Amino acid sequence: MLGHNIIVIGTSAGGLKALGAILGALPADIDAVFFIVQHIAADKPSILPQILADVGSLPASHPADGEPIQTGRIYVAPPDHHLLVNQGSMRVVRGPQENRFRPAIDALFRSAARAYGTRVVGVVLTGYLDDGTVGLQAIKKRGGVAIVQDPKEAEYPSMAKSALQYVKVDYCLPLAEIPDLLVELSKEPAAKEEAYPMTKEIEIESNIAEQQMNTQEFLENVEAIGTRTTYTCPECNGSIWQIGKEEPLRFRCHTGHSFTANVFLAEQIQNLEKALWSAVRTMEEKVTFTRQMAERMRNYNLTSAVKKYEDHAINLDKEVSIIRDIILKGFATKRIIAPMEEDQPE
């Protein structure tokens, strides 16, 4: 019987050190394959595979779309692409962002759960906010194993704390203990998949990430797993559906962008700040133009018109100051720290 040898690892801020500590301690003959998502800039080349290959004994690479899966290798999601796992091969696609990221941890974990069920081990490491939590839930629903880095030692503990809050995690360990556990799990027979059937949510959301549906099919499928809301997508301004009923609260839009509640709120705050700065710019242009008109009226000795334009400019200036204060000091644009930072299981 096959072991837990499909290992997916997700990390964000502080992840390079954490990945090195785990992958660098693995034996060269481990009978497993590793898939990695590290949140990285979309517009810069990544040398992460080279770094991981240098610190350990396993070869690492950015896979090509459709590339066959080989045991004893590390596959790293390339910049600006989701890494998805199918039976025997991988997809590397520019599907919609999830939790503001592409590659996204949830997308990788969900696809692995769909393809390999009970053989999957999901590992959530250091990082900010909560990408990976929903994907780890999918792995558990399909009978896989959930591992989380001990948040007490994580450089950025939010992702680990979120997973501990919302997922029935099998192991919460310091980095130093994770490699030996992965070796042990790879040799341990996985349960039969029949006991953990595919869910509609996992199937549909995996297809969304791969962009395998036309518009009508997408709308029909997202309606089947979600409830339409009155909110709009902060990425594309499209309609938003609340997906499922379990925590964490999360949403998808009509083009596939996905957000947990914390990320959705962060996006709203960012968009609000952008809108307010745009208002400041527009009003400042109006102040400048109004004063220019006052000077033109002065050249024609139109005293009454001069006063009207100058008064208008003064009042606009006051309102610009109010909006600036809202941006710089107000509550509406405050970068709210996720509740998980303050009230989490230790």
C-alpha positions in Angstrom: 0.0 0.0 0.0 1.3 3.5 -0.8 2.4 5.8 1.9 1.8 9.5 2.6 4.2 10.4 -0.1 2.5 13.4 -1.8 3.8 16.3 0.4 2.7 19.9 -0.2 4.2 22.8 1.7 3.0 26.4 1.8 4.8 29.4 3.2 5.1 33.1 2.9 7.0 35.7 4.8 10.0 34.1 6.5 9.6 31.0 4.4 13.1 30.7 2.9 14.7 29.8 6.2 11.9 27.4 7.1 12.0 25.6 3.8 15.7 25.2 4.0 15.5 23.7 7.5 13.0 21.1 6.4 14.1 20.2 2.9 17.8 20.4 3.8 17.4 17.6 6.4 15.6 15.1 4.1 17.5 12.0 3.0 18.2 11.6 -0.8 16.4 8.2 -0.9 13.0 9.4 0.5 10.1 7.8 -1.4 8.1 11.0 -1.7 7.6 14.0 -3.9 7.4 17.6 -2.7 5.4 20.5 -4.0 6.2 24.0 -2.7 4.4 27.3 -2.8 6.3 30.3 -1.5 4.6 33.7 -1.9 6.9 35.6 -4.2 6.9 38.7 -6.4 5.1 38.2 -9.7 7.5 40.3 -11.7 10.9 38.9 -10.7 12.6 35.7 -11.6 12.9 33.1 -8.8 16.0 31.2 -7.8 14.2 29.3 -5.0 14.7 25.9 -6.7 18.4 26.4 -6.9 18.6 27.5 -3.3 16.6 24.4 -2.1 18.7 22.1 -4.3 21.9 23.5 -2.8 20.8 23.1 0.8 19.6 19.6 0.5 20.0 16.3 -1.4 16.9 16.4 -3.6 16.8 18.0 -7.0 14.4 21.0 -7.3 12.9 22.9 -10.2 10.1 25.0 -11.6 7.9 22.5 -13.5 6.5 23.0 -16.9 2.7 22.8 -17.5 1.8 19.2 -18.0 5.2 17.9 -16.7 5.0 14.3 -15.3 5.6 13.9 -11.5 8.7 12.1 -10.4 9.4 10.8 -6.9 12.4 12.1 -5.1 12.0 15.6 -6.5 11.0 19.1 -5.3 8.7 21.1 -7.5 8.4 24.8 -6.8 5.6 27.1 -8.1 7.1 29.6 -10.5 6.3 33.4 -10.1 2.8 34.5 -11.1 1.6 30.9 -11.7 -0.4 28.5 -9.6 1.1 25.1 -9.2 -1.6 22.4 -9.3 -1.3 18.7 -8.9 -3.2 16.2 -11.1 -2.9 12.4 -11.2 0.7 11.8 -12.5 1.3 15.3 -13.8 1.2 19.0 -12.9 -0.5 22.1 -14.2 1.2 25.5 -14.1 -1.4 28.1 -14.9 -2.2 31.8 -14.5 -5.6 31.2 -12.9 -7.3 33.8 -10.7 -5.5 35.0 -7.6 -6.5 33.5 -4.3 -6.0 35.5 -1.2 -4.2 38.1 -3.3 -1.6 35.6 -4.4 -0.5 33.6 -7.5 0.9 31.1 -6.7 -1.5 30.4 -3.8 -1.1 27.8 -1.2 -4.8 27.0 -1.0 -4.9 26.2 -4.8 -2.0 23.8 -4.5 -3.3 22.0 -1.4 -6.8 21.7 -2.8 -5.6 20.2 -6.1 -3.4 17.7 -4.3 -6.3 16.6 -2.1 -8.4 16.1 -5.2 -5.8 14.1 -7.0 -4.3 12.0 -4.3 -6.6 12.0 -1.3 -5.3 10.1 1.7 -1.7 10.1 0.4 -1.3 13.8 0.8 0.5 15.6 3.6 0.0 19.3 3.9 2.5 21.5 5.8 1.8 25.1 6.7 4.8 27.2 7.7 5.5 30.8 8.6 3.6 33.6 6.9 1.2 36.5 7.2 -2.6 36.3 7.1 -4.2 32.9 6.4 -3.4 31.4 3.0 -3.2 27.6 3.4 -6.0 27.2 6.0 -8.7 26.4 3.5 -6.4 24.1 1.5 -5.5 22.3 4.6 -9.2 21.8 5.4 -9.5 20.2 1.9 -6.6 17.8 2.6 -8.2 16.7 5.9 -11.6 16.2 4.2 -9.9 13.8 1.8 -8.2 11.8 4.6 -4.7 13.4 4.4 -2.4 14.6 7.1 -2.1 18.2 8.4 1.1 19.5 9.8 1.6 23.1 11.1 4.8 24.8 12.2 4.7 25.7 15.9 3.6 29.4 15.8 5.8 30.1 18.8 8.9 29.7 16.7 7.5 30.9 13.4 9.0 34.2 12.2 5.5 35.3 11.1 2.9 33.1 13.0 -0.4 34.2 11.4 -0.7 31.4 8.8 0.2 28.7 11.4 -2.2 30.2 14.0 -5.0 30.4 11.4 -4.5 26.7 10.5 -4.6 25.7 14.2 -7.8 27.7 14.7 -9.8 26.3 11.8 -8.3 22.9 11.0 -8.1 19.7 13.1 -4.3 19.5 12.7 -2.5 16.2 13.2 0.8 17.7 14.2 2.0 21.1 15.4 5.8 20.9 15.6 9.0 23.0 15.5 10.8 22.9 12.2 13.6 20.6 13.5 11.0 17.8 14.1 9.2 18.0 10.8 11.7 16.3 8.5 11.8 13.0 10.5 8.0 13.0 10.6 7.8 13.4 6.8 10.1 10.4 6.4 8.0 8.4 8.8 4.8 9.3 7.1 6.1 8.5 3.6 6.6 4.9 4.8 3.2 4.7 6.6 0.4 3.1 4.6 -2.3 5.6 3.7 -6.0 4.8 4.3 -8.3 3.8 1.5 -9.6 6.8 -0.4 -13.2 5.3 -0.4 -13.5 6.4 3.2 -13.0 10.1 2.2 -15.0 10.8 -0.9 -14.5 13.9 -3.1 -16.6 16.9 -2.1 -18.3 19.2 -4.6 -16.4 22.2 -3.3 -13.0 20.7 -3.8 -13.8 19.5 -7.3 -15.4 22.8 -8.4 -12.8 25.0 -6.9 -9.9 23.0 -8.3 -11.5 23.3 -11.8 -11.8 27.1 -11.2 -8.1 27.3 -10.5 -7.3 25.4 -13.7 -9.8 27.6 -15.7 -11.6 24.6 -17.1 -15.0 26.1 -17.3 -16.7 28.6 -19.6 -18.6 31.5 -18.1 -22.0 29.8 -18.0 -20.5 26.6 -16.4 -18.6 28.7 -13.9 -21.7 30.6 -12.8 -23.7 27.4 -12.5 -21.0 25.7 -10.4 -20.2 28.6 -8.1 -24.0 29.0 -7.4 -24.0 25.3 -6.5 -21.4 25.8 -3.7 -22.0 29.4 -2.7 -24.5 32.1 -1.9 -24.6 35.3 -3.8 -23.9 38.4 -1.7 -24.3 42.1 -2.2 -20.5 42.7 -2.0 -18.2 43.3 -5.0 -14.8 41.8 -5.7 -12.0 44.1 -4.6 -9.9 42.8 -7.5 -12.4 43.1 -10.5 -15.6 44.6 -9.0 -17.6 41.6 -10.0 -20.3 39.8 -8.1 -19.2 37.9 -4.9 -20.4 34.5 -3.6 -19.9 33.3 0.0 -18.5 29.8 -0.3 -19.7 27.1 2.1 -20.8 27.6 5.6 -17.8 26.6 7.7 -15.1 28.9 9.0 -13.1 30.7 8.0 -15.7 32.9 6.1 -14.6 33.1 2.5 -15.7 34.4 -0.9 -15.3 33.9 -4.6 -16.2 36.4 -7.4 -17.6 35.7 -10.8 -14.2 35.4 -12.4 -12.7 33.2 -9.7 -10.8 35.5 -7.4 -11.0 34.0 -3.9 -10.7 35.6 -0.4 -10.9 34.7 3.2 -12.7 37.3 5.3 -9.4 38.7 6.6 -8.0 39.2 3.1 -11.3 40.6 1.8 -11.3 43.2 4.6 -7.6 44.1 3.9 -8.4 44.5 0.2 -11.4 46.7 1.0 -9.2 49.0 3.2 -6.6 49.2 0.5 -9.2 50.1 -2.2 -10.8 52.7 0.1 -7.4 54.4 0.7 -6.8 54.4 -3.1 -10.2 56.0 -3.7 -9.6 58.6 -1.0 -6.2 59.6 -2.4 -7.8 59.8 -5.8 -10.3 62.2 -4.4 -7.5 64.3 -2.8 -5.7 64.5 -6.2 -8.9 65.5 -8.0 -9.9 68.1 -5.4 -6.3 69.6 -5.4 -6.5 69.9 -9.1 -9.8 71.7 -8.7 -8.2 74.1 -6.1 -5.4 74.9 -8.4 -7.7 75.5 -11.4 -10.1 77.6 -9.3 -7.2 79.8 -8.2 -6.1 80.1 -11.8 -9.6 81.3 -12.7 -9.5 83.8 -9.9 -6.3 85.3 -11.4 -7.9 85.5 -14.8 -11.0 87.3 -13.4 -8.6 89.7 -11.6 -7.0 90.6 -14.9 -10.4 91.6 -16.2 -11.1 93.6 -12.9 -14.1 91.3 -12.2 -13.9 91.7 -8.4 -17.0 89.8 -7.6 -16.0 86.8 -9.6 -12.5 86.9 -8.1 -14.0 86.7 -4.6 -16.2 83.8 -5.6 -13.4 81.7 -7.0 -11.0 82.5 -4.1 -13.7 81.6 -1.5 -14.4 78.4 -3.5 -10.7 77.5 -3.4 -10.4 78.2 0.3 -13.4 75.9 1.1 -12.0 73.2 -1.2 -8.7 73.4 0.6 -10.4 72.8 3.9 -12.2 69.7 2.6 -9.0 68.3 1.1 -7.5 68.6 4.6 -10.4 66.7 6.1 -9.9 63.8 3.6 -6.2 63.8 4.2 -6.8 63.5 7.9 -9.2 60.5 7.3 -6.5 58.8 5.3 -3.6 59.5 7.7 -5.4 59.4 11.0 -8.8 58.0 10.5 -10.3 54.6 11.5 -11.7 53.8 8.1 -8.2 53.3 6.5 -6.6 51.7 9.6 -4.7 48.5 8.7 -6.6 46.1 10.9 -4.6 43.3 12.4 -6.4 40.0 11.9 -8.2 38.7 15.1 -6.0 35.6 14.9 -3.0 37.7 16.0 -4.5 38.2 19.4 -6.8 35.2 20.2 -5.3 31.9 19.0 -4.6 28.6 20.6 -1.0 28.3 21.8 
